[in-house]
Amino acid sequence: MATSRFVDVELAPPVPVFALTARYREDNHPNKYNLGVGAYRTDEGLPWVLPVVRTVESQMAADPILNHEYLPVCGLDSFCKAATKLVLGEDAASIAQNRAAGVQALSGTGALRLSAEFFKRCLGMNVMYHSKPTWGNHLGIFKHAGFTEIREYRYWDASTKGLDIKGMLEDLRAAPEDSVVILHACAHNPTGVDPNPSEWEQIMQVVRERRLFPLFDSAYQGFASGDLDRDAYAVRLFEKAGFEMMVAQSFSKNFGLYNERTGNLVIVSADPESLRRVRSQMEVIARPMWSNPPNHGCRIVATVLGNAAFYAEWKDNIRTMSSRISDMRRLLHEKLRQLKTPGNWDHITNQIGMFSFTGLGPKQVDYIINKYHVYLMKNGRINMCAVTTGNADYIASAINDAVTNVTEDPKL
């Protein structure tokens, strides 16, 4: 057989979170737990389809008018309008003045990629700032869009297990004009640490002074605190202050539509004509990437957000999820306290959203995986949804053992 054309293709490294899940699946130990995957789980450790989603899907399946025709390149109009209003607010001046609109994308990842392509092609931007640490895909998205200057701003303070607001502001003040700065709208991934309102004001002031372009990653609205308005605070603060900005929305978490890839890129411009030009370019960029976005998930979201009864039920569903996460934070914190685990573990209950940045180092993580078959990310991030009333004792014991017996580099 002739030599393959692909003989010189390098084997790419696996995506860490999916490699961790694969390792978990191959483990035959009877007491194994996967704290790595970024998806909601019930107290039984199972995926949960939101009841309101089940209802709407049943109605859609029985609707003889619905079909499988292509959507417009910019997506389902009713979805884009409803999603934009959800994050900017009912009273957003930018919506009333026709300065804000959405473009449907393949979940938050697609929305971020669409924005990155636009920044590079149409605005000539080449510098992006992200928090240290951040969601790993942020780097890949901007790198593959052609950005060559991808920089960090300080965020996580390992000594306090909280926000390094001083370092963050210093780094943003040093950013060159027209840099894109990715800001996590709420429930920062992976740390679970969010700025408070006063800190958001300071961040906004620096972004304005340095003429940076704010790009919000909004993956957890409603899912983080159970309150849609609270979780949109930072985005609305910038909108009310008159910023031009973009918001990448994902409906994977707050609707449980993980594999439907339901997302929206919100554009807020200074005037309607600028918005029209930007959306025209978004259409040009999206056409060769995915041509037309998928219909199923966006129609579910549009139906729920456009119906008062469904909307009320959905808000109840997201409160169910956010409440369980908060309960598991308190439970794990209490178990660690009872074990007298060395150190202060208040950060587990102080953080918000799906993830907790435990402060565990790589040696401790390896120890927990190998001895206890509890799988977590190398940086110590755990999915709080994967903690249950049935496994909290076991997980706390694993953490206690690792912290007590495994010494980490003090710099971590």
C-alpha positions in Angstrom: 0.0 0.0 0.0 1.3 3.5 -0.9 2.5 5.7 1.9 -0.3 7.8 3.3 -0.5 11.5 2.5 -1.2 12.0 6.2 2.1 10.4 7.4 3.5 13.8 8.5 0.4 15.0 10.3 1.1 15.4 14.0 -1.1 13.7 16.5 -2.9 16.6 18.3 -3.1 16.5 22.1 -6.5 15.6 23.5 -8.9 18.2 24.8 -8.3 18.0 28.6 -11.9 17.8 29.8 -12.9 15.2 27.2 -9.7 13.2 27.9 -10.6 13.2 31.6 -14.1 11.9 30.8 -12.7 9.2 28.6 -10.4 8.1 31.4 -13.3 8.1 33.8 -15.4 5.9 31.5 -12.5 3.4 31.2 -12.2 3.1 35.0 -14.0 0.0 36.3 -13.8 1.0 40.0 -17.2 0.8 41.6 -16.9 4.1 43.4 -15.9 6.6 40.7 -17.1 10.1 40.2 -16.5 12.6 37.4 -16.3 16.2 38.6 -14.9 17.5 35.4 -17.7 17.6 32.9 -19.4 21.0 32.6 -23.0 20.0 32.6 -25.8 19.9 35.1 -26.6 16.7 37.1 -29.4 15.8 39.4 -28.8 14.5 42.9 -28.9 11.1 41.3 -26.0 12.1 39.1 -28.1 12.1 35.9 -28.6 14.7 33.1 -31.8 16.7 33.5 -34.1 17.8 30.6 -35.9 20.8 31.8 -39.7 20.1 32.2 -40.5 23.3 30.2 -38.2 22.1 27.4 -40.0 18.7 27.3 -43.4 20.5 27.0 -42.3 22.7 24.2 -40.6 19.9 22.3 -43.8 17.9 22.5 -45.8 20.8 21.1 -43.2 21.3 18.3 -43.3 17.7 17.3 -47.1 17.8 17.0 -47.2 21.1 15.1 -48.1 20.3 11.4 -46.9 23.8 10.3 -43.3 23.5 11.4 -40.8 22.2 8.9 -37.1 21.7 8.3 -36.5 24.5 5.9 -33.2 26.5 6.3 -33.2 29.4 8.7 -31.7 32.7 7.5 -28.0 33.1 7.8 -28.4 35.4 10.8 -30.8 33.0 12.4 -34.4 32.8 13.7 -35.5 36.4 14.2 -37.8 35.8 17.1 -35.0 33.9 18.9 -32.4 36.6 18.3 -34.7 39.4 19.5 -35.8 37.5 22.6 -32.3 36.5 23.5 -31.0 40.0 23.1 -33.8 41.4 25.3 -33.1 38.7 27.9 -29.5 39.9 28.5 -29.8 43.6 27.9 -33.1 44.0 29.7 -36.6 45.0 28.8 -35.8 48.7 29.2 -32.5 48.8 27.3 -32.1 52.1 25.5 -30.0 50.4 22.8 -32.9 48.1 21.8 -35.5 51.0 21.9 -33.2 53.0 19.7 -32.5 50.2 17.2 -28.8 50.1 18.1 -28.8 46.5 19.4 -29.5 43.2 17.7 -28.5 39.5 17.7 -27.0 37.1 15.3 -27.7 33.4 15.9 -24.6 31.3 16.4 -23.5 27.8 17.3 -23.8 28.2 21.1 -21.4 30.5 23.0 -18.4 29.1 21.2 -19.8 30.0 17.8 -20.8 33.4 19.0 -17.2 34.0 20.3 -15.7 32.8 17.0 -18.0 35.0 15.0 -17.0 38.0 17.0 -13.3 37.2 16.8 -13.5 36.8 13.0 -15.3 40.1 12.8 -12.7 41.9 15.0 -9.9 40.6 12.9 -11.3 41.0 9.4 -13.4 44.1 9.7 -11.7 46.1 12.5 -8.1 45.0 12.1 -7.8 44.1 15.8 -5.0 41.8 16.9 -4.8 42.0 20.7 -7.1 40.1 23.0 -7.0 40.0 26.8 -8.5 37.2 28.9 -8.5 36.5 32.6 -5.9 34.3 34.2 -7.2 31.7 34.3 -10.1 31.5 31.8 -12.1 29.0 29.8 -9.5 27.2 27.7 -11.4 27.6 24.5 -11.1 31.4 24.6 -7.4 31.1 23.5 -8.1 28.7 20.7 -11.0 30.6 19.3 -9.0 33.9 18.9 -5.8 32.1 17.8 -7.6 30.4 15.0 -9.3 33.7 14.0 -5.8 35.1 13.4 -5.1 37.0 16.6 -1.3 36.9 17.3 -1.3 38.9 20.5 -3.3 36.9 23.1 -2.5 38.3 26.6 -3.7 37.7 30.2 -4.9 40.0 32.9 -4.6 38.9 36.5 -7.8 37.6 38.0 -7.4 34.7 40.5 -5.7 35.5 43.8 -4.4 32.2 45.1 -3.7 33.6 48.5 -7.3 34.7 49.1 -8.9 32.3 46.7 -10.8 35.4 45.4 -10.5 38.2 42.9 -7.2 40.0 42.3 -9.0 43.3 41.4 -5.8 45.4 41.8 -3.9 43.2 39.4 -6.7 43.0 37.0 -7.1 46.8 36.8 -3.3 47.3 36.5 -3.1 44.9 33.6 -6.1 46.4 31.8 -4.6 49.9 32.3 -1.5 48.7 30.5 -3.5 47.3 27.5 -3.1 49.1 24.2 -6.1 51.0 22.8 -8.5 48.9 20.7 -7.7 45.6 22.5 -10.5 43.2 22.8 -11.1 42.3 26.5 -13.1 39.2 27.3 -15.2 39.6 30.4 -17.2 36.8 32.0 -20.7 38.2 32.6 -21.3 36.0 35.6 -20.1 32.7 37.2 -16.6 33.0 36.0 -15.2 29.8 34.5 -13.2 28.2 36.0 -12.9 30.1 39.3 -16.6 30.9 40.2 -15.3 34.3 41.4 -17.2 37.4 40.2 -16.5 41.1 40.7 -18.9 42.9 43.0 -20.9 45.9 41.7 -18.2 48.3 43.0 -15.5 46.4 41.2 -17.5 46.2 38.0 -17.7 50.0 38.1 -13.9 50.2 38.4 -13.4 47.7 35.5 -15.8 49.7 33.3 -14.0 52.9 34.0 -10.6 51.4 32.9 -12.2 49.9 29.8 -13.6 53.4 28.9 -10.3 55.2 29.7 -8.2 52.8 27.7 -10.7 52.6 24.8 -10.8 48.8 25.0 -13.6 46.8 23.4 -15.7 44.7 25.8 -16.7 41.3 24.8 -18.9 39.6 27.4 -19.1 35.8 27.6 -22.5 35.1 29.0 -22.9 31.4 29.4 -24.7 31.2 32.8 -27.5 33.9 32.9 -30.0 32.7 35.5 -28.1 29.5 36.0 -25.6 31.2 38.3 -27.7 32.8 41.0 -31.3 31.8 39.9 -31.9 35.5 39.2 -31.8 36.5 35.5 -31.4 40.2 36.3 -28.7 39.7 38.8 -26.7 37.6 36.5 -27.0 40.2 33.7 -25.8 43.1 36.0 -22.4 43.6 34.4 -23.7 43.5 30.8 -26.5 46.0 31.6 -24.1 48.3 33.5 -22.0 48.7 30.3 -25.1 49.0 28.1 -26.5 51.8 30.3 -23.1 53.6 30.2 -23.4 53.7 26.4 -20.6 51.3 25.4 -20.4 49.7 22.0 -19.9 46.0 22.8 -20.7 42.4 22.0 -22.2 39.7 24.2 -21.8 36.0 23.4 -24.8 34.1 24.8 -25.0 30.4 25.3 -28.2 28.5 26.2 -26.5 25.2 26.9 -26.6 25.6 30.7 -29.7 27.7 31.5 -31.9 25.7 29.1 -30.0 22.4 29.3 -29.6 22.5 25.5 -26.0 21.3 25.5 -26.0 19.4 22.2 -28.4 21.7 20.3 -25.7 24.4 20.1 -28.0 27.3 20.7 -26.3 30.7 20.9 -26.6 34.4 20.1 -24.1 37.1 19.5 -25.5 40.5 20.7 -24.1 43.6 19.0 -24.6 47.0 20.7 -23.6 49.9 18.4 -23.6 53.6 18.6 -26.2 54.1 16.0 -28.7 52.0 13.8 -26.7 52.4 10.6 -23.5 51.0 12.2 -25.5 48.1 13.5 -26.8 47.3 10.0 -23.3 47.3 8.5 -22.0 45.1 11.3 -24.8 42.5 10.9 -24.2 42.5 7.1 -20.6 41.5 7.7 -21.6 38.9 10.3 -23.7 37.3 7.6 -20.7 37.2 5.2 -18.5 35.6 7.9 -21.1 33.1 9.0 -22.1 31.9 5.5 -18.9 29.9 4.8 -18.5 28.7 8.4 -21.9 27.1 9.1 -24.0 28.6 6.4 -27.3 28.5 8.4 -27.7 27.9 12.1 -29.7 25.0 13.6 -33.4 25.4 14.3 -34.5 23.1 17.1 -32.9 24.7 20.2 -33.4 28.3 19.1 -37.1 27.6 18.5 -37.4 26.1 22.0 -35.8 29.2 23.5 -37.9 31.6 21.4 -41.1 29.8 22.4 -40.3 29.8 26.1 -39.2 33.5 26.2 -42.3 34.5 24.2 -44.9 32.8 26.3 -45.6 34.1 29.8 -46.6 30.7 31.3 -43.5 28.9 29.8 -41.3 31.8 30.9 -42.4 31.6 34.5 -41.9 27.8 34.4 -38.5 28.2 33.0 -37.5 30.6 35.7 -38.6 28.0 38.2 -36.5 25.4 36.5 -33.4 27.5 36.6 -34.0 28.2 40.3 -34.1 24.5 40.8 -30.7 24.1 39.2 -29.0 27.0 40.9 -30.5 26.1 44.3 -29.1 22.6 44.1 -25.7 23.9 43.2 -25.8 26.2 46.2 -26.9 23.4 48.4 -24.0 21.2 47.3 -21.5 24.0 47.9 -22.8 24.3 51.5 -22.8 20.5 51.9 -19.2 20.0 50.7 -18.0 23.0 52.8 -19.6 21.5 55.9 -18.1 18.0 55.2 -14.6 19.5 54.9 -15.2 21.5 58.1 -16.3 18.4 60.0 -13.1 16.6 58.8 -11.0 19.6 60.0 -9.4 19.7 56.6 -6.4 22.0 56.7 -6.9 25.5 55.4 -9.9 27.8 54.9 -12.6 26.4 52.6 -15.0 29.3 52.7 -14.3 30.0 49.0 -16.4 27.0 48.1 -19.5 28.8 49.4 -18.3 32.3 48.4 -17.9 31.3 44.7 -20.9 31.2 42.4 -22.1 29.1 39.5 -21.4 25.6 38.2 -17.7 25.5 39.0 -15.6 25.8 42.1 -11.9 26.5 41.9 -10.8 24.4 44.9 -7.2 25.6 45.2 -6.0 22.0 44.9 -2.7 21.6 43.0 -1.8 19.2 40.3 -0.1 16.7 42.6 -3.1 16.7 44.9 -5.4 16.2 41.9 -3.4 13.2 40.6 -3.5 11.7 44.1 -7.3 12.0 44.3 -7.8 10.6 40.8 -5.4 7.6 41.4 -6.4 6.7 44.9 -10.1 7.7 45.0 -11.1 7.5 41.4 -12.6 11.0 41.7 -11.9 12.8 38.4 -11.3 16.6 38.4 -9.4 19.0 36.2 -5.7 19.4 36.6 -6.2 23.0 37.8 -8.4 21.9 40.7 -11.7 22.9 39.1 -14.7 20.8 40.0 -18.3 20.8 38.8 -20.4 21.4 41.8 -23.4 19.7 40.0 -21.5 16.5 40.2 -21.5 16.6 44.0 -24.5 14.8 45.5 -25.9 13.9 48.9 -24.7 10.4 48.2 -21.0 11.2 47.3 -20.2 14.3 49.3 -18.7 12.4 52.2 -16.5 10.4 49.8 -15.3 13.5 47.9 -14.7 15.5 51.0 -12.6 12.6 52.4 -10.6 12.4 49.2 -9.9 16.2 49.3 -9.0 16.0 53.1 -6.6 13.2 52.5 -4.9 14.9 49.6 -4.5 18.3 51.4 -3.3 16.6 54.5 -0.7 14.3 52.9 0.4 15.8 49.6 2.5 18.9 49.6 2.1 21.3 46.6 4.3 24.0 45.2 3.6 27.1 47.4 3.4 29.3 44.3 0.2 27.5 43.2 
